[in-house]
């Protein structure tokens, strides 16, 4: 029975296997993300975290397993159909359009929407990221790395995604900008935006997440609430710099 303490899952991944050539990069991973929940995937480079996000968004083929969104099977659907269903992937490396302005990048993400609130959502993104408002007429290619990350997140929000896949949002950013990005993620948590987060900075990830999964060599080796994982000796030793 679904209760306030256990909201219904929006995303369900069961026994997921993903291979590159003949190497199993993801091996039997199962996880869930409830509506309004932030769940983080933590692990070393090569653990399979980004591969899982790409499999969910349809950028990588799946060897076997199940991926469903709100009870609908995603596996038969190409990437663009998953986007239309509400999956927004902010990949490592940002992937913004450098020859479009900031505002054009944002509006492009809402191209499939038929509602009358695109302008309202644009102002909401500018409220989250005042720097983007200041630079709304600038080409994407002229932005700093931190500003491009803000734009990538803002673009995903413009699609009104049901599920936001965030891949390494702090990568390559100065500490001040990392804090700013995580301030925004904390704000999205208060707005009950559903997020599956991959992040090398385990400490920050566990500050904003409700729950997490620890991956090693393509498998889930530990899962629990963020508080439980922060206190776990293995997590402290391997990812939080403590004993």
Helices and strands as residue ranges (DSSP letters): E 9-20, E 23-34, E 38-42, H 49-57, E 64-69, E 72-73, H 79-85, E 87-90, H 102-108, H 118-128, H 130-134, G 140-142, H 145-158, E 163-167, H 175-190, E 195-198, H 202-208, E 211-216, E 219-225, H 226-231, H 233-239
